[in-house]
Amino acid sequence: MKLLFIGAGKMATALGAGIARSKLWPLDGIVAVDISAPAREAFTAQTGIACVESAAAKIATAEVVLLAVKPQVAEAAVKALPPLRPGALVISICAGITTAKLADWFGTGRVIRVMPNTPLMVGKGASAYALGPDADDAAAAIAERLLGALGVVKRVEEKQLDAVTALSGSGPAYVFELAKALTEAGEKVGLDPELALDLTVQTIAGAAEMMARKLGTPDQLRDAVTSPNGTTAAGLKVMADSDFRGMMEKVVIAARDRSIELGK
């Protein structure tokens, strides 16, 4: 089965690297296209997958087409493509672009809308997908195959995907921002930068693993670390006084609303 990436940016590279790392698909059965020479070079360097400038000679034989361009240019990119192979499956990772639009642009309802995230690259992705009007269980199985070997994958109703985009799609950036803030705070209280970063990374990784193993709910695990009137309690009080949870709610809502706007 031949797989064609349309677009070779950061998310496509993350997905391609994850596929290559897990040996999920024969590399000689995959090709990517991108109009940017630097993007093509970076994609191939990180994935080992060939990347060319034009889809004209490739799309007629592609059985699965993975659309991975920026949402703002998705329509123009699709309408510039030659016709698909009959029965081809289209999988889109473009934030905010609905299955109805994809079906209209490609001329087929055999489409799947996916929201992955960049930890796919290390086999720790969190992805959700929704089926288009003519995408069947066989199509869903392909999406599960692509994404399931690279992390957690969930099938959802399409109306939930804007919220998924805001939470897990954009979520790694929020975690990286938290890591940067913790590292800088560590430096300000006397740690050298490398030590502060190493401790931050391991703390986040360890806390995530505890939740992944279901050693407790987030609330239970937090409380287990927190002694009355202790150091953790002092830090948590600052977070509560600053309405940390309220701020994160606003962050996710803003990202969700932007995803909705991109789909209009």
Phi and psi in degrees as a GROMACS rama.xvg file:
@    title "Ramachandran Plot"
@    xaxis  label "Phi"
@    yaxis  label "Psi"
@TYPE xy
-96.5051  133.418  LYS-2
-115.942  129.549  LEU-3
-120.543  121.335  LEU-4
-86.5378  127.029  PHE-5
-102.106  101.906  ILE-6
106.781  138.803  GLY-7
-134.238  40.4925  ALA-8
-81.1762  -159.919  GLY-9
-63.7558  -44.4605  LYS-10
-70.7499  -40.0728  MET-11
-61.1887  -40.0366  ALA-12
-65.2383  -41.3339  THR-13
-60.2656  -44.8344  ALA-14
-68.4781  -44.4887  LEU-15
-62.0852  -41.1333  GLY-16
-65.3312  -38.3443  ALA-17
-65.6987  -41.2052  GLY-18
-62.5204  -45.5539  ILE-19
-65.0281  -43.6184  ALA-20
-62.7972  -39.3126  ARG-21
-88.1658  -2.14212  SER-22
54.5673  41.3635  LYS-23
-75.9072  -26.2868  LEU-24
-146.323  138.343  TRP-25
-59.2125  127.38  PRO-26
-63.4068  -28.153  LEU-27
-76.0116  -4.1225  ASP-28
-101.344  8.85014  GLY-29
-123.758  140.434  ILE-30
-145.739  151.565  VAL-31
-121.996  156.36  ALA-32
-130.29  142.98  VAL-33
-159.886  141.562  ASP-34
-77.6889  -14.5491  ILE-35
-91.8724  120.544  SER-36
-62.4859  -44.8126  ALA-37
-60.2184  -38.8579  PRO-38
-64.5288  -41.9846  ALA-39
-61.4716  -45.3429  ARG-40
-64.0711  -43.1225  GLU-41
-66.8351  -40.7445  ALA-42
-60.8233  -49.4776  PHE-43
-66.0482  -39.3213  THR-44
-61.9644  -36.2481  ALA-45
-91.531  -18.5458  GLN-46
-116.557  -24.8904  THR-47
78.2117  9.02505  GLY-48
-99.9179  135.819  ILE-49
-63.779  141.384  ALA-50
-135.384  125.335  CYS-51
-118.567  172.996  VAL-52
-84.8681  -31.4325  GLU-53
-125.939  143.677  SER-54
-90.1971  -3.94747  ALA-55
-54.7892  -40.8409  ALA-56
-89.4997  -1.76825  ALA-57
-112.713  -32.3971  LYS-58
-71.297  -27.2022  ILE-59
-66.943  -21.1328  ALA-60
-106.166  -5.08264  THR-61
-75.581  126.304  ALA-62
-88.8408  -25.542  GLU-63
-129.89  126.028  VAL-64
-113.374  121.705  VAL-65
-107.144  109.547  LEU-66
-85.5974  117.906  LEU-67
-137.607  43.2512  ALA-68
-100.372  171.589  VAL-69
-65.7041  140.377  LYS-70
-54.9888  -34.0212  PRO-71
-66.6247  -22.5909  GLN-72
-113.713  6.12946  VAL-73
-60.8214  -47.205  ALA-74
-60.7935  -47.0247  GLU-75
-63.1944  -39.997  ALA-76
-64.531  -42.1458  ALA-77
-68.4594  -43.3913  VAL-78
-70.7941  -15.1351  LYS-79
-85.5657  -6.15205  ALA-80
-81.8881  149.923  LEU-81
-66.4215  168.378  PRO-82
-60.4172  149.118  PRO-83
-73.5365  158.774  LEU-84
-64.2589  137.215  ARG-85
-55.8286  131.814  PRO-86
83.667  1.42215  GLY-87
-63.2661  147.292  ALA-88
-100.616  132.195  LEU-89
-106.051  125.601  VAL-90
-116.781  122.034  ILE-91
-110.143  132.92  SER-92
-111.794  22.2931  ILE-93
-81.1914  119.156  CYS-94
-60.2907  130.747  ALA-95
85.6944  -11.6091  GLY-96
-85.7311  118.679  ILE-97
-75.1419  159.907  THR-98
-64.7447  -31.1219  THR-99
-63.2605  -43.5082  ALA-100
-66.0569  -42.8255  LYS-101
-60.4158  -43.9816  LEU-102
-61.955  -40.0415  ALA-103
-66.4491  -46.5258  ASP-104
-66.2757  -42.4928  TRP-105
-88.6453  -14.9999  PHE-106
75.0502  25.9568  GLY-107
-152.079  143.848  THR-108
-89.9121  3.24568  GLY-109
-84.0356  71.2256  ARG-110
-130.99  151.627  VAL-111
-133.188  132.79  ILE-112
-102.2  125.224  ARG-113
-122.973  142.607  VAL-114
-121.162  99.0258  MET-115
-96.0566  -176.238  PRO-116
-140.467  166.657  ASN-117
-65.9466  -23.2543  THR-118
-61.7894  -3.10669  PRO-119
-51.5725  -33.8368  LEU-120
-59.3352  -28.6044  MET-121
-114.307  20.3204  VAL-122
73.6269  18.8393  GLY-123
-123.486  32.1707  LYS-124
-70.6383  160.207  GLY-125
-128.674  110.549  ALA-126
-128.235  149.427  SER-127
-135.525  149.35  ALA-128
-141.542  156.547  TYR-129
-132.659  141.459  ALA-130
-86.0455  142.71  LEU-131
-77.6959  179.791  GLY-132
-61.6128  -29.8762  PRO-133
-114.976  12.9155  ASP-134
-85.8985  123.176  ALA-135
-103.734  -170.001  ASP-136
-64.1347  -31.9737  ASP-137
-65.0783  -39.2026  ALA-138
-66.2261  -42.6894  ALA-139
-60.1283  -36.9967  ALA-140
-63.6509  -34.6787  ALA-141
-66.8124  -43.7521  ILE-142
-62.2947  -42.2276  ALA-143
-62.8898  -39.6582  GLU-144
-64.0926  -45.7012  ARG-145
-64.293  -44.0455  LEU-146
-95.4381  -31.5358  LEU-147
-67.2567  -29.9423  GLY-148
-78.8309  -6.2482  ALA-149
-115.295  15.2218  LEU-150
143.02  -156.198  GLY-151
-85.3056  136.646  VAL-152
-132.66  135.969  VAL-153
-129.286  135.592  LYS-154
-90.6603  129.117  ARG-155
-134.361  168.394  VAL-156
-72.8291  145.409  GLU-157
-59.6805  -32.4212  GLU-158
-62.4941  -16.3711  LYS-159
-88.3584  -10.8527  GLN-160
-70.3999  -27.6563  LEU-161
-65.8651  -37.7021  ASP-162
-69.195  -38.387  ALA-163
-60.7898  -43.6963  VAL-164
-56.4531  -44.4902  THR-165
-69.3  -33.5108  ALA-166
-87.0994  -67.2975  LEU-167
-91.2596  -30.8107  SER-168
-63.8153  -49.0722  GLY-169
-89.2922  -14.0887  SER-170
-53.8369  -40.3371  GLY-171
-55.3539  -36.3811  PRO-172
-63.548  -35.7057  ALA-173
-65.878  -40.446  TYR-174
-66.3853  -40.9242  VAL-175
-64.0359  -36.6348  PHE-176
-66.6829  -40.9111  GLU-177
-60.9357  -43.2912  LEU-178
-61.1483  -41.8029  ALA-179
-63.6568  -42.0908  LYS-180
-65.2944  -43.0124  ALA-181
-64.5878  -40.7482  LEU-182
-63.1429  -46.5477  THR-183
-64.0191  -38.1757  GLU-184
-64.9391  -39.961  ALA-185
-60.5513  -40.7683  GLY-186
-62.3483  -39.8291  GLU-187
-69.9796  -20.4697  LYS-188
-101.795  14.9372  VAL-189
114.749  1.51664  GLY-190
-89.3569  148.791  LEU-191
-76.0672  154.696  ASP-192
-56.2639  -42.5884  PRO-193
-66.4948  -43.0124  GLU-194
-64.2371  -43.1052  LEU-195
-60.0665  -42.7765  ALA-196
-67.8873  -43.9503  LEU-197
-59.982  -44.1907  ASP-198
-65.9608  -38.846  LEU-199
-63.567  -48.7708  THR-200
-60.0638  -46.3905  VAL-201
-68.2128  -34.7453  GLN-202
-63.5336  -45.3044  THR-203
-65.6484  -44.6958  ILE-204
-62.7648  -43.3793  ALA-205
-66.9518  -41.8475  GLY-206
-64.7503  -40.2086  ALA-207
-63.4662  -40.8152  ALA-208
-65.1014  -38.2572  GLU-209
-61.7093  -41.3449  MET-210
-69.5749  -39.4132  MET-211
-62.0527  -35.711  ALA-212
-82.0722  2.4188  ARG-213
55.4408  45.9146  LYS-214
-75.5442  -5.60913  LEU-215
164.429  166.766  GLY-216
-72.7443  163.733  THR-217
-53.2183  -41.2042  PRO-218
-63.809  -44.0701  ASP-219
-65.0985  -41.7047  GLN-220
-67.5507  -38.8558  LEU-221
-61.3297  -46.9806  ARG-222
-64.1269  -31.7631  ASP-223
-66.7778  -24.8368  ALA-224
-87.5584  -17.3358  VAL-225
-101.555  110.806  THR-226
-88.6187  143.53  SER-227
-55.3706  129.906  PRO-228
60.2525  21.6205  ASN-229
-93.652  -170.097  GLY-230
-66.7025  -42.8373  THR-231
-64.8972  -40.3244  THR-232
-60.2706  -38.3874  ALA-233
-64.4055  -43.3863  ALA-234
-66.6803  -41.3591  GLY-235
-65.0661  -31.8179  LEU-236
-63.4751  -39.418  LYS-237
-62.0798  -42.4787  VAL-238
-63.243  -42.7742  MET-239
-66.0679  -42.6599  ALA-240
-63.8679  -28.3812  ASP-241
-89.8522  3.26829  SER-242
55.2879  53.3884  ASP-243
-58.0093  -43.8165  PHE-244
-64.987  -39.6402  ARG-245
-63.3915  -38.9919  GLY-246
-63.1333  -43.856  MET-247
-65.3705  -34.4414  MET-248
-61.2542  -43.5871  GLU-249
-64.5353  -37.4077  LYS-250
-60.2222  -49.0677  VAL-251
-68.1861  -40.0341  VAL-252
-62.659  -43.2888  ILE-253
-61.5062  -42.4351  ALA-254
-67.3982  -40.5387  ALA-255
-62.522  -44.4443  ARG-256
-63.1859  -36.2791  ASP-257
-68.2345  -37.2188  ARG-258
-61.5142  -40.78  SER-259
-63.6128  -43.3494  ILE-260
-61.3448  -40.0263  GLU-261
-65.0747  -25.355  LEU-262
-85.268  -5.53921  GLY-263
